[in-house]
Each structure stands twice: as structure tokens, then as C-alpha cells.
Amino acid sequence: MFVSHISIRVAAVLLPLFFLTACQKAKQTTPSQLKAETTAVASQTPSWMHAFKTPVSLKEHSSFYSLENPSDAFAARLHLIDKATTSIDVQYYIYKDDLTANEFTYRLVKAADRGVKVRILIDDLDSSGKDRDVAILASHPNIDIKLFNPNRFRFFFRNIALFLNVETLGKRMHNKTFIVDGKAAIIGGRNIGDEYFDANAEVAFLDYDILAVGKIVPETYKQFDIYWNSPLSVDYSKLIDIQIDEATYRQTIAHITQLHHSFQKTLLSRSIEHSAFMKHVQKHHIPLYTSKEASLYFDLPKKIVSDPNDRRTHLSSSIDRAIDAAKDELIIISPYFIPSPEMINNFKLLRKQNVSVTVITNSMASTDVAMVYSGYKKYIRPLLEMGVNIYELKPYLEEDPKRKKEKKKKRDHISLHTKMIIVDTDQLIVGSANMDPRSDKLNTEVLMLIKKSPLIPNLKKKIGMVLNKKHFYQLKLMKRSKNSKGTRIVWETIENDEVKYFRRSPDAGAGRRIGVDLFSLLPIEGYL
């Protein structure tokens, strides 16, 4: 996520600075470059589905398992891969080359060895330096790989092409879906990489996925098919001219098998083994939350090559309708939060109706893309003045009393990556979209809307348990002095059981503050 988000946003900054408005468009894929259209393979109800316990018919209802815990999230993916009988469809913005990605790949190869058809669709922005790995994996007869909105420059001039063609190459497929046998799907904010599953020693993303079965799943793999068969999704062989012989393939498989054996000795592997999800699996009883009203919304692939203001290809109108329906409370969780004019107007109307509005986002210190904070910063005061509650995540885990003498830099750095909207106790929206201009107008996204499910009050309860000043800064307006009419923004928090107030973003170094201030002066908000 770090390289991908920053690369696009930096390119977007340089575009207006150097007035590169006359850059050439990327080559469009022609029909001759495509393989024959394919569709997801839905099996008859496989035996592994019997563990998913629900009191309702999955033909008429959708049912869900909440994956807020990173061990559960990775365990669910690996379990479904291991149980797959016919098909696995993988769609991600980022697919890293690290501990979790290697294990994920190993399981996919083993499934393909069993005869399972595996389709992998990855956004091409993060594939730099991975062409050989892609070619090796795709040489398996049961694995097909496509790259979305590819950069034709694979090695030299790749970054230059991005900078000079940011109007096209800066628009990415941010969707994240994972579908097995056409019967179960995982949708949410996680990519495939260590920081999304608490396997990175330096940083952990607080993220959220949801595992779905039932009526909603055919909509999910229909979305995958639309993207897979889009002219913007190009077969790797049309881009990567690398021949893989059998000896090279076998050597690579031996290597990832060795990595798999090493993975089994890791703390993450033990965490997966003892995760709540796997305990349910072992008991052949995976409890689910049901909903009769669940829908999938997604941007069409052609959003990438369309006018950013042409909302016919956008899902943002669906979000607006959900927000408008709030009667008592609206909670928005987004790691990157830059409200659109429409959202600001919605907030004003809701506050006039005395609807509670809460925004939960990253602090300047916790965000992995400080550039976005520069766009969000100017909205803090107007939002507070209209009565919106704002919470920013602290960049470190709550200190263990036994480790009080340790310096903060030794604590784990955490960053919010969850994308979620809760409307009253009636509607839940989860998926890949952030509340920022990039998700709204530039990238493609996918969201799931769930209505009238016991999952919603359960999630609200969990959020309420952690939304406190030990884990978050609450932003407020306070008088500059006792007799002053003017106010200043303060960050209120609790440290060592003592309430503290900060007049500027806490725990953010001078360099980061200066960078945010400089970026806030530039006309780049539409690219953030």
C-alpha cells in the first residue's frame, strides 16, 4: 500500500505543478489481445459449505462472518482455498511478495494441482519487478493471470510513464474480492500482504473484511467476471515476454514449498491455528449473521477511461442514498477522509435533524499517506463547527503497564485501513472504497450494503468498546482563553490515566508536519 498510494499521489502532485495536461493517453487494449471471455465456475453445493450454519435458506438470504481479527481474516482465506473444489477467483489492488503472500500463493498452487481453476486479477500498479513471478505462476495449466490497466513499460521508464500519463495510469482498480466455488466470498479492505494480517513487525493495519455466503455471492462473482472480461484486464502473456521452462517452474515451486514449511513455524501460523474461525471449522459449526436485504455495488471498469465527473459508472450515489437515510446516527470509518461537497451538505442536513455524525480516521502520525492528511486538514474546523464528532487513531498500541519505561518508538506502529459506514442500526456498508476524491472519481471500488442484520448492532457495540481516548484522539474546539470568543482545534486524549490536550497533531514529527503544510498549499485535492 505504501508504494502504490504514494506513487499515484506524488505523480498527481507533479502533474499540476509541471502543467503536463497534454500528455498522451495509454494504449487501449484491442479485442485481439484478450483471451476468450470466461465466467466463474459455480460448483454444486460442496461439502465444506455444511459447516456454515444459518437458520435461513441461502437461496433467499445472505449470511456473513465478521473478519475484524487479522488471524481470522487470513485463516478464512487459507481454509477456503484448501477446501475449494472447482474455482478460485482472486481480485486485489496489491499482492505483495512477503510472508503472507508467499503462503497464499502456495495454497493457490496446491489447489490448482487438485484441478481447481484459479483466476487472478491484479491491478498493475504494484507489479513492478514481479513479471517473472507472474509468468512462473501463470505457467500452471490451471492458473490464469490478468493485469488491470497495465503500464506498457515493464522495466525502464515505468515510473516516467506513470508521471507523464497520470490521467490514465493514475486511475487504478482498488477492488478487493476473493471468491471460492462461487459459493463464498470475502470482501473488504485487505490486500494480500503482511501488514494486513498482523505479520509485519514494523506496522499493522487495522482492517476489516466480511465473509459472505448465500444470495449475495452470485452478485460478487458477476462483478469479478465483468472485470475479468473487460478490455482493461490484459492477459499477462500480452505484456510479459518471459519464457518459463519446466526446470525453472519446479525450482520455484520447491522454493515456495520451503517457504511454506518455514511459515508453519511462525507466530502467525500458530495464531491461525488457534483463531476463532478455525475453532469453528474444527467444530464443523461456523456461526453466521443473516440478512434478507444485501446488495453489491461496484464501479464499472470503464470508469478508468471515463470522465471523472461522469457518475453513471460510479457507486458513490449508492453511498449518498445510504447516508441520507440516517435518522439517529451515522458512523463513517475511513483511513483517508476528504469529504466531497455533496457529503458536506449531507452532514449539514443530518446535523440540522439532530442526527449524530461520527468520523473515525487516521491521525497525522498514524496515516501511511501523509499527503492525504493535507487534504483532510482544512475540513476539520468546519466539521467540528457543525457538530460532527471526529476521532483520529493513535499511531501506537496502548502501552502495557509493565513496559512503561520503554520508549514509544519501540511500540508497534498501527494505521487504520478499515472502510465502513454504519447507518443507525439498519445499514452497514463495507468494502474497498475510502471517503476521498480518489475512490470517488478515479479508482474503481466495490462495496457491500447489508440491511437489517444482527451483525450491525454487534459491530456498533465493538466499535463503542474501542472508541475511547486511550486509543484515539478526539478533536474538539476550545476557547483560546477564558474570555476569548475565538476557538482553536485541540486533540484530547488520555495518557497514563490523565486527560491531555494538544494544540497540534500529536506524535507527528516536524518533518511530517512541514510536509503536510506544504502539500495543503498545492491544488491537488482532486487527486488525493
C-alpha positions as CSV (number, residue, x, y, z in Angstrom):
1,M,0.0,0.0,0.0
2,F,2.8,2.4,0.8
3,V,4.5,2.4,-2.6
4,S,1.2,2.2,-4.6
5,H,-0.7,5.0,-2.9
6,I,2.3,7.3,-2.7
7,S,3.4,6.7,-6.3
8,I,0.0,7.7,-7.6
9,R,-0.4,10.7,-5.3
10,V,3.1,12.0,-6.0
11,A,2.5,11.7,-9.7
12,A,-0.8,13.6,-9.3
13,V,1.1,16.4,-7.4
14,L,3.7,16.7,-10.2
15,L,1.0,16.9,-12.9
16,P,-0.4,20.3,-12.0
17,L,3.0,21.6,-10.9
18,F,4.5,21.0,-14.3
19,F,1.3,21.6,-16.3
20,L,1.5,18.2,-18.1
21,T,-2.1,18.4,-19.3
22,A,-1.3,17.4,-22.9
23,C,0.2,14.0,-22.1
24,Q,-0.7,11.1,-24.4
25,K,-3.2,8.6,-23.3
26,A,-2.2,5.0,-22.6
27,K,-2.6,2.5,-25.3
28,Q,-6.1,0.9,-25.3
29,T,-6.3,-2.8,-25.3
30,T,-7.8,-4.2,-28.5
31,P,-10.1,-7.2,-28.6
32,S,-7.5,-9.3,-30.2
33,Q,-5.4,-9.0,-27.1
34,L,-8.0,-10.8,-25.0
35,K,-8.5,-14.4,-24.3
36,A,-11.9,-15.8,-24.8
37,E,-14.4,-14.5,-22.2
38,T,-14.7,-16.6,-19.2
39,T,-17.1,-16.8,-16.3
40,A,-16.8,-18.0,-12.7
41,V,-17.4,-21.7,-12.2
42,A,-20.1,-22.3,-9.6
43,S,-20.0,-25.8,-8.2
44,Q,-22.9,-27.7,-6.8
45,T,-23.1,-27.2,-3.0
46,P,-19.7,-28.5,-1.9
47,S,-19.3,-30.5,1.4
48,W,-17.3,-27.7,3.0
49,M,-20.4,-25.5,2.9
50,H,-22.1,-27.7,5.5
51,A,-20.0,-26.1,8.3
52,F,-21.7,-22.7,7.6
53,K,-24.6,-22.7,10.0
54,T,-27.6,-20.5,9.3
55,P,-31.3,-20.9,10.2
56,V,-32.4,-19.5,6.8
57,S,-32.3,-20.5,3.2
58,L,-29.2,-19.3,1.4
59,K,-31.1,-19.1,-1.8
60,E,-33.2,-16.3,-0.3
61,H,-30.9,-14.8,2.2
62,S,-27.3,-13.8,2.6
63,S,-25.2,-14.7,5.6
64,F,-22.0,-13.3,7.0
65,Y,-19.0,-14.0,9.2
66,S,-17.2,-10.9,10.5
67,L,-13.5,-10.8,9.9
68,E,-12.2,-7.9,12.1
69,N,-9.4,-10.1,13.5
70,P,-6.4,-10.4,11.2
71,S,-5.8,-14.0,12.1
72,D,-9.4,-14.9,11.3
73,A,-9.1,-13.0,8.0
74,F,-6.1,-14.9,6.8
75,A,-7.4,-18.2,8.3
76,A,-10.6,-17.9,6.4
77,R,-8.8,-17.3,3.1
78,L,-6.5,-20.3,3.5
79,H,-9.3,-22.5,4.7
80,L,-11.4,-21.7,1.6
81,I,-8.5,-22.2,-0.7
82,D,-7.8,-25.6,0.8
83,K,-11.4,-26.7,0.5
84,A,-12.1,-25.3,-3.0
85,T,-13.4,-27.9,-5.4
86,T,-13.9,-26.1,-8.7
87,S,-12.8,-22.4,-8.8
88,I,-11.0,-19.6,-7.0
89,D,-11.2,-16.0,-8.2
90,V,-8.7,-13.5,-6.7
91,Q,-9.0,-9.8,-7.3
92,Y,-6.7,-7.4,-5.4
93,Y,-5.1,-4.0,-5.7
94,I,-1.9,-5.2,-4.1
95,Y,-0.4,-8.7,-4.0
96,K,2.9,-8.4,-2.2
97,D,6.0,-10.7,-2.1
98,D,6.3,-11.4,1.6
99,L,5.4,-14.0,4.2
100,T,1.6,-14.0,3.8
101,A,1.7,-13.5,0.0
102,N,4.0,-16.5,-0.4
103,E,1.8,-18.7,1.8
104,F,-1.3,-17.5,-0.1
105,T,0.4,-18.4,-3.4
106,Y,1.5,-21.8,-2.1
107,R,-2.1,-22.7,-1.2
108,L,-3.3,-21.5,-4.6
109,V,-0.8,-23.7,-6.4
110,K,-1.8,-26.7,-4.3
111,A,-5.5,-26.0,-5.2
112,A,-4.6,-25.7,-8.9
113,D,-2.7,-29.1,-8.6
114,R,-6.0,-30.6,-7.4
115,G,-7.7,-29.4,-10.6
116,V,-9.2,-26.2,-9.3
117,K,-9.4,-23.4,-11.8
118,V,-7.7,-20.3,-10.5
119,R,-8.1,-16.8,-11.9
120,I,-6.0,-14.0,-10.6
121,L,-6.7,-10.3,-11.5
122,I,-4.3,-7.8,-10.0
123,D,-4.0,-4.1,-10.6
124,D,-0.8,-3.5,-12.5
125,L,0.5,-0.5,-10.4
126,D,2.2,-2.7,-7.8
127,S,3.5,-5.4,-10.2
128,S,6.8,-3.6,-10.8
129,G,9.7,-6.1,-10.6
130,K,7.3,-9.1,-10.3
131,D,6.9,-10.0,-14.0
132,R,9.0,-13.2,-13.7
133,D,7.0,-14.3,-10.7
134,V,3.7,-13.7,-12.6
135,A,5.0,-15.7,-15.6
136,I,6.0,-18.6,-13.5
137,L,2.8,-18.8,-11.6
138,A,0.7,-18.4,-14.8
139,S,2.6,-21.3,-16.4
140,H,0.5,-23.7,-14.3
141,P,-2.2,-25.0,-16.6
142,N,-5.0,-24.3,-14.1
143,I,-3.9,-20.7,-13.2
144,D,-4.8,-17.7,-15.4
145,I,-3.5,-14.2,-14.5
146,K,-4.5,-10.8,-15.9
147,L,-3.2,-7.3,-15.1
148,F,-5.6,-4.4,-14.9
149,N,-4.9,-1.1,-16.7
150,P,-1.3,-2.2,-17.4
151,N,1.7,0.0,-17.9
152,R,3.2,-1.0,-21.2
153,F,6.7,-0.1,-19.9
154,R,7.6,-3.1,-17.8
155,F,11.1,-2.1,-16.7
156,F,12.9,1.1,-17.8
157,F,10.8,4.3,-18.0
158,R,7.9,2.6,-16.0
159,N,7.8,5.4,-13.4
160,I,8.3,8.0,-16.0
161,A,5.3,6.7,-17.9
162,L,3.2,6.9,-14.8
163,F,4.3,10.6,-14.2
164,L,3.6,11.5,-17.8
165,N,0.4,9.7,-18.1
166,V,-1.1,10.0,-14.6
167,E,-4.5,10.9,-16.1
168,T,-4.9,7.3,-17.2
169,L,-2.3,5.2,-15.3
170,G,-3.1,7.1,-12.1
171,K,-6.6,5.5,-12.1
172,R,-6.5,2.1,-10.6
173,M,-8.6,-1.0,-9.7
174,H,-8.9,-0.7,-6.0
175,N,-11.4,-3.6,-5.7
176,K,-10.7,-6.5,-3.3
177,T,-12.7,-9.6,-3.7
178,F,-12.0,-13.3,-3.2
179,I,-14.5,-16.0,-4.3
180,V,-14.4,-19.8,-3.9
181,D,-16.5,-22.3,-5.8
182,G,-19.0,-19.5,-6.5
183,K,-20.3,-20.2,-3.0
184,A,-18.3,-18.0,-0.6
185,A,-16.8,-14.6,-1.0
186,I,-14.6,-12.3,1.1
187,I,-14.9,-8.5,0.6
188,G,-13.3,-5.7,2.5
189,G,-10.3,-3.5,2.8
190,R,-7.4,-6.0,3.0
191,N,-4.9,-6.6,0.2
192,I,-2.5,-9.6,0.3
193,G,0.5,-8.5,2.4
194,D,1.9,-8.9,5.9
195,E,0.7,-5.6,7.3
196,Y,-3.0,-6.5,6.6
197,F,-2.7,-9.7,8.7
198,D,-0.6,-8.5,11.6
199,A,2.5,-10.2,10.3
200,N,4.7,-7.1,9.8
201,A,7.0,-6.3,12.7
202,E,7.0,-2.6,11.9
203,V,3.4,-1.7,11.1
204,A,0.0,-3.2,11.4
205,F,-3.2,-2.1,9.6
206,L,-6.4,-2.2,11.5
207,D,-8.6,-3.5,8.7
208,Y,-11.9,-5.3,8.1
209,D,-13.3,-8.0,5.8
210,I,-16.5,-9.9,5.7
211,L,-17.1,-13.4,4.6
212,A,-20.3,-13.9,2.7
213,V,-22.4,-16.9,1.6
214,G,-25.8,-17.1,0.1
215,K,-27.7,-14.8,-2.2
216,I,-25.1,-12.1,-2.4
217,V,-22.3,-14.3,-3.7
218,P,-23.5,-14.6,-7.3
219,E,-23.5,-10.8,-7.5
220,T,-19.9,-10.9,-6.3
221,Y,-18.6,-13.3,-8.9
222,K,-20.6,-11.4,-11.6
223,Q,-18.6,-8.4,-10.6
224,F,-15.4,-10.4,-11.0
225,D,-16.5,-11.6,-14.4
226,I,-17.2,-8.1,-15.6
227,Y,-13.7,-7.0,-14.6
228,W,-12.0,-10.2,-15.9
229,N,-13.6,-9.8,-19.3
230,S,-13.0,-6.0,-19.6
231,P,-10.6,-4.8,-22.3
232,L,-8.7,-3.1,-19.4
233,S,-7.8,-6.5,-18.0
234,V,-5.0,-7.9,-20.1
235,D,-3.6,-11.4,-20.1
236,Y,-0.1,-11.4,-18.7
237,S,1.3,-13.0,-21.9
238,K,0.4,-9.9,-23.9
239,L,2.6,-7.8,-21.6
240,I,5.3,-10.1,-20.2
241,D,7.6,-11.8,-22.7
242,I,9.3,-14.3,-20.4
243,Q,9.5,-18.0,-21.3
244,I,9.4,-20.3,-18.3
245,D,10.8,-23.8,-18.8
246,E,9.9,-26.8,-16.6
247,A,13.1,-26.7,-14.6
248,T,12.5,-23.1,-13.6
249,Y,8.9,-23.8,-12.6
250,R,9.9,-26.8,-10.5
251,Q,12.7,-24.8,-8.8
252,T,10.2,-22.1,-8.0
253,I,7.7,-24.5,-6.6
254,A,10.4,-26.1,-4.4
255,H,11.2,-22.6,-3.1
256,I,7.7,-21.6,-2.2
257,T,7.2,-25.1,-0.6
258,Q,10.2,-24.4,1.5
259,L,8.7,-21.0,2.4
260,H,5.5,-22.8,3.4
261,H,7.4,-25.1,5.8
262,S,9.0,-22.0,7.3
263,F,5.6,-20.3,7.6
264,Q,4.3,-23.2,9.7
265,K,6.9,-22.3,12.4
266,T,5.8,-18.7,12.6
267,L,3.7,-16.9,15.2
268,L,1.1,-16.1,12.5
269,S,0.7,-19.8,11.7
270,R,0.1,-20.6,15.3
271,S,-2.3,-17.6,15.6
272,I,-4.3,-19.0,12.6
273,E,-4.4,-22.5,14.1
274,H,-5.9,-21.1,17.3
275,S,-8.1,-18.4,15.7
276,A,-11.8,-18.2,16.5
277,F,-12.6,-19.0,12.8
278,M,-10.5,-22.3,12.8
279,K,-12.0,-23.3,16.1
280,H,-15.5,-23.0,14.5
281,V,-14.2,-25.0,11.5
282,Q,-12.9,-27.8,13.7
283,K,-16.3,-28.0,15.4
284,H,-18.0,-28.0,11.9
285,H,-20.1,-25.0,13.0
286,I,-19.3,-21.6,11.6
287,P,-22.0,-19.2,13.1
288,L,-23.3,-16.6,10.7
289,Y,-25.3,-13.3,10.8
290,T,-28.2,-13.3,8.3
291,S,-29.8,-10.6,6.2
292,K,-32.6,-10.8,3.7
293,E,-31.5,-7.5,2.2
294,A,-27.9,-7.4,1.0
295,S,-26.7,-5.8,-2.3
296,L,-23.4,-5.4,-4.1
297,Y,-22.4,-2.1,-5.7
298,F,-19.3,-1.6,-7.8
299,D,-17.8,0.9,-10.2
300,L,-17.7,-0.3,-13.8
301,P,-14.2,-0.9,-15.2
302,K,-14.7,1.8,-17.8
303,K,-14.7,4.4,-15.0
304,I,-10.9,4.3,-15.6
305,V,-11.2,5.7,-19.1
306,S,-14.3,7.9,-18.5
307,D,-14.7,11.5,-17.4
308,P,-14.2,11.5,-13.6
309,N,-17.4,13.6,-13.3
310,D,-19.5,11.1,-15.2
311,R,-21.2,9.4,-12.2
312,R,-23.0,6.8,-14.4
313,T,-20.1,4.5,-13.8
314,H,-19.7,5.4,-10.1
315,L,-21.1,3.7,-7.0
316,S,-20.8,6.9,-4.9
317,S,-24.5,7.7,-5.4
318,S,-25.4,4.5,-3.5
319,I,-23.3,5.7,-0.6
320,D,-25.1,9.1,-0.7
321,R,-28.5,7.4,-0.6
322,A,-27.5,5.3,2.5
323,I,-26.2,8.4,4.3
324,D,-29.4,10.3,3.5
325,A,-31.4,7.6,5.2
326,A,-29.8,8.2,8.6
327,K,-32.4,9.0,11.3
328,D,-30.4,8.8,14.6
329,E,-26.7,8.0,13.9
330,L,-24.1,7.9,11.2
331,I,-20.6,6.4,11.7
332,I,-18.0,6.7,8.9
333,I,-14.7,4.9,9.2
334,S,-12.2,5.7,6.5
335,P,-8.3,5.7,6.6
336,Y,-8.3,8.5,4.1
337,F,-11.1,11.0,4.6
338,I,-11.6,14.0,2.4
339,P,-15.3,14.8,2.2
340,S,-16.9,15.8,-1.1
341,P,-19.1,18.9,-1.3
342,E,-22.1,16.5,-1.5
343,M,-21.0,14.8,1.7
344,I,-20.6,18.1,3.5
345,N,-24.1,19.2,2.5
346,N,-25.4,15.8,3.7
347,F,-23.7,16.3,7.0
348,K,-25.2,19.7,7.4
349,L,-28.7,18.4,6.7
350,L,-28.2,15.5,9.2
351,R,-27.0,17.7,11.9
352,K,-30.0,20.1,11.4
353,Q,-32.1,17.0,12.1
354,N,-30.1,16.3,15.2
355,V,-28.6,13.1,13.7
356,S,-25.3,12.2,15.4
357,V,-22.4,12.1,12.9
358,T,-19.1,10.4,13.8
359,V,-16.0,10.3,11.6
360,I,-13.1,7.9,12.5
361,T,-9.9,8.3,10.6
362,N,-6.1,8.3,10.8
363,S,-4.1,10.9,12.7
364,M,-1.3,12.7,11.0
365,A,1.1,10.3,12.9
366,S,-0.8,7.1,12.1
367,T,-1.6,7.6,8.4
368,D,0.6,5.8,5.9
369,V,-0.1,8.6,3.3
370,A,0.5,12.0,5.0
371,M,-0.3,13.7,1.7
372,V,-4.0,12.8,2.2
373,Y,-4.0,14.4,5.7
374,S,-3.1,17.7,3.9
375,G,-6.4,17.5,2.0
376,Y,-8.4,16.4,5.1
377,K,-6.9,19.0,7.4
378,K,-8.9,22.0,6.1
379,Y,-12.2,20.3,6.8
380,I,-11.6,19.7,10.5
381,R,-12.8,23.0,11.7
382,P,-15.9,23.2,9.5
383,L,-16.9,19.7,10.6
384,L,-16.4,20.4,14.3
385,E,-18.4,23.6,14.0
386,M,-21.4,21.8,12.6
387,G,-21.2,19.3,15.4
388,V,-19.5,16.3,13.7
389,N,-17.6,14.0,16.1
390,I,-14.0,13.4,14.9
391,Y,-11.7,10.7,16.2
392,E,-8.2,10.1,14.9
393,L,-6.3,6.8,15.6
394,K,-3.2,7.0,17.7
395,P,-0.1,5.6,15.9
396,Y,0.8,3.1,18.6
397,L,-0.8,0.3,20.7
398,E,-1.9,1.1,24.2
399,E,1.1,0.8,26.5
400,D,1.3,-2.2,28.7
401,P,1.8,-1.0,32.3
402,K,4.7,-3.5,32.7
403,R,6.5,-1.7,29.8
404,K,6.1,1.9,30.9
405,K,9.8,2.5,30.8
406,E,10.1,1.6,27.1
407,K,10.1,4.4,24.6
408,K,7.2,5.0,22.2
409,K,9.4,4.2,19.2
410,K,9.5,0.6,20.4
411,R,5.8,0.2,20.3
412,D,4.1,-1.3,17.3
413,H,3.0,1.4,14.8
414,I,-0.6,1.0,13.8
415,S,-2.6,2.6,11.0
416,L,-6.3,2.5,10.2
417,H,-7.3,0.8,7.0
418,T,-10.9,-0.1,7.6
419,K,-13.6,1.2,5.2
420,M,-17.0,1.1,6.8
421,I,-20.2,3.1,7.1
422,I,-22.9,2.3,9.7
423,V,-26.3,4.0,9.4
424,D,-28.4,3.7,12.6
425,T,-28.6,0.0,13.4
426,D,-30.2,-0.7,10.0
427,Q,-27.5,-0.4,7.3
428,L,-23.8,-1.5,7.1
429,I,-21.5,-0.7,4.1
430,V,-18.2,-2.4,3.9
431,G,-15.7,-2.8,1.0
432,S,-12.7,-1.2,-0.7
433,A,-13.8,2.5,-1.0
434,N,-12.3,5.3,1.0
435,M,-14.1,8.6,1.6
436,D,-11.8,10.6,-0.6
437,P,-11.8,12.0,-4.2
438,R,-9.6,9.2,-5.5
439,S,-12.1,6.5,-4.5
440,D,-15.0,8.7,-5.6
441,K,-13.8,9.7,-9.1
442,L,-10.6,8.0,-10.1
443,N,-10.2,4.4,-8.8
444,T,-12.7,1.6,-9.2
445,E,-14.2,0.2,-6.0
446,V,-16.6,-2.4,-4.7
447,L,-19.0,-2.2,-1.7
448,M,-21.4,-4.5,0.0
449,L,-24.6,-3.0,1.6
450,I,-26.2,-5.1,4.3
451,K,-29.5,-4.2,5.8
452,K,-31.4,-5.3,8.9
453,S,-28.9,-7.8,10.2
454,P,-27.9,-8.6,13.8
455,L,-24.3,-8.1,12.6
456,I,-24.8,-4.3,12.6
457,P,-25.6,-3.7,16.3
458,N,-22.9,-6.2,17.1
459,L,-20.3,-4.2,15.2
460,K,-21.5,-1.0,16.7
461,K,-21.0,-2.5,20.2
462,K,-17.5,-3.5,19.3
463,I,-16.7,0.0,17.9
464,G,-18.1,1.6,21.0
465,M,-15.8,-0.6,23.2
466,V,-12.6,0.6,21.5
467,L,-13.6,4.2,20.5
468,N,-12.1,5.9,23.6
469,K,-9.3,8.4,24.3
470,K,-6.8,5.6,25.2
471,H,-6.8,4.5,21.5
472,F,-7.9,7.7,19.7
473,Y,-7.5,11.4,19.8
474,Q,-10.9,13.2,19.9
475,L,-10.8,16.5,18.1
476,K,-12.6,19.5,19.7
477,L,-12.9,23.2,19.6
478,M,-11.8,25.0,22.7
479,K,-11.7,28.7,23.6
480,R,-8.2,30.3,23.2
481,S,-8.6,31.8,26.6
482,K,-11.2,32.2,29.3
483,N,-12.6,35.5,28.0
484,S,-11.8,34.8,24.3
485,K,-14.5,34.3,21.7
486,G,-12.1,32.7,19.3
487,T,-11.5,28.9,19.3
488,R,-8.7,26.6,18.5
489,I,-8.6,22.9,17.5
490,V,-7.3,20.6,20.2
491,W,-6.6,16.9,20.3
492,E,-8.0,15.4,23.5
493,T,-6.7,12.1,24.8
494,I,-5.9,10.1,27.8
495,E,-2.3,9.0,28.7
496,N,-1.3,7.3,31.9
497,D,-4.9,7.8,33.1
498,E,-4.6,11.6,32.7
499,V,-6.6,13.8,30.2
500,K,-4.2,15.7,27.9
501,Y,-4.8,18.3,25.3
502,F,-2.6,19.0,22.3
503,R,-2.7,22.1,20.1
504,R,-1.3,20.4,17.1
505,S,-1.3,16.8,15.7
506,P,0.3,14.7,18.4
507,D,3.2,12.3,17.8
508,A,3.8,13.6,14.3
509,G,7.4,14.7,13.7
510,A,8.4,18.2,12.5
511,G,9.2,16.8,9.0
512,R,5.8,15.3,8.6
513,R,4.0,18.4,9.8
514,I,6.0,20.6,7.4
515,G,5.3,18.2,4.5
516,V,1.5,18.2,5.3
517,D,1.5,22.1,5.4
518,L,3.3,22.3,2.1
519,F,1.0,19.8,0.4
520,S,-2.0,21.7,1.7
521,L,-0.9,24.7,-0.3
522,L,-1.0,22.8,-3.6
523,P,-4.1,22.4,-5.9
524,I,-4.0,18.6,-5.7
525,E,-7.1,17.7,-3.6
526,G,-8.9,16.1,-6.6
527,Y,-6.0,13.6,-6.9
528,L,-5.8,12.6,-3.2
